[in-house]
Amino acid sequence: MLLKKQGRMKSPIWLHFIEKPLLNSSHYEAKCKYCSGKMGGVLANILKHLKEEYPKVNNEFRISLYELINTNNNTKKIEINVHVLNPLN
């Protein structure tokens, strides 16, 4: 994962975007390196954009994109399970 100055780790998906100035206190604008499309830098928006644009990039990138999406989905499932099992935390 990529390091940030503060807060949690950045997703490696940001390697495919140019980080623009902050839109608000916690989200940057993201500019796609492949099509120059711009969007709010929320990970869900970025993943959606890449899923729609993936035919424009090579097979190696597509494979890594699907691995990242699956990793994100698995992480979310684990976090949800932890919260259900430990409701006081």
C-alpha positions in Angstrom: 0.0 0.0 0.0 1.0 3.6 -0.5 1.8 5.8 2.4 -0.1 9.0 3.3 1.1 11.8 5.5 -1.8 11.2 7.9 -4.7 8.8 8.3 -5.0 5.3 6.8 -3.0 3.8 4.0 -3.8 4.7 0.4 -5.0 2.0 -1.9 -2.6 1.0 -4.7 -5.5 1.9 -7.1 -4.2 5.5 -6.8 -1.2 4.4 -9.0 -3.6 4.8 -11.9 -4.8 8.3 -11.0 -3.3 11.7 -10.6 -4.2 13.2 -7.3 -5.6 16.7 -7.7 -6.3 19.3 -5.0 -8.7 18.5 -2.1 -12.4 18.7 -2.9 -13.3 18.7 0.7 -11.6 18.0 4.0 -10.9 14.3 3.2 -11.2 13.6 -0.5 -9.0 14.6 -3.4 -10.1 15.0 -7.0 -8.8 12.0 -9.1 -7.8 12.3 -12.7 -7.5 9.0 -14.6 -4.1 8.4 -16.2 -5.7 6.5 -19.1 -8.6 8.7 -20.3 -8.1 11.9 -18.3 -11.5 11.6 -16.7 -12.0 13.4 -13.5 -14.0 12.3 -10.4 -14.3 12.7 -6.7 -11.5 10.7 -5.1 -13.7 8.2 -3.2 -12.4 4.7 -3.7 -15.8 3.4 -4.9 -16.0 6.0 -7.6 -12.4 5.2 -8.7 -13.1 1.5 -8.9 -16.3 2.0 -10.8 -14.5 4.2 -13.3 -11.7 1.6 -13.8 -14.2 -1.2 -14.3 -16.0 0.8 -17.0 -12.7 1.9 -18.7 -10.7 -1.3 -18.4 -10.9 -2.3 -22.1 -8.6 0.6 -22.8 -5.7 -0.9 -20.8 -3.6 -4.0 -21.0 -4.4 -7.5 -19.7 -1.8 -7.3 -16.9 -3.6 -4.2 -15.5 -7.0 -5.8 -15.8 -5.8 -8.8 -13.7 -4.4 -6.5 -11.1 -7.6 -4.5 -11.0 -9.7 -7.5 -10.4 -7.3 -8.6 -7.6 -7.6 -5.2 -6.0 -11.4 -5.3 -6.2 -11.5 -8.8 -4.7 -9.1 -7.7 -1.9 -11.3 -4.7 -1.1 -14.4 -6.9 -1.1 -12.8 -9.4 1.2 -11.5 -6.7 3.6 -15.0 -5.2 3.9 -16.5 -8.6 4.6 -13.9 -9.2 7.4 -14.5 -5.8 8.9 -18.3 -6.3 8.9 -17.9 -9.7 10.6 -15.6 -8.3 13.3 -18.1 -5.6 14.1 -20.9 -8.1 14.3 -18.9 -10.4 16.6 -17.6 -7.6 18.7 -20.4 -5.0 18.9 -18.8 -3.1 21.8 -15.6 -2.3 19.8 
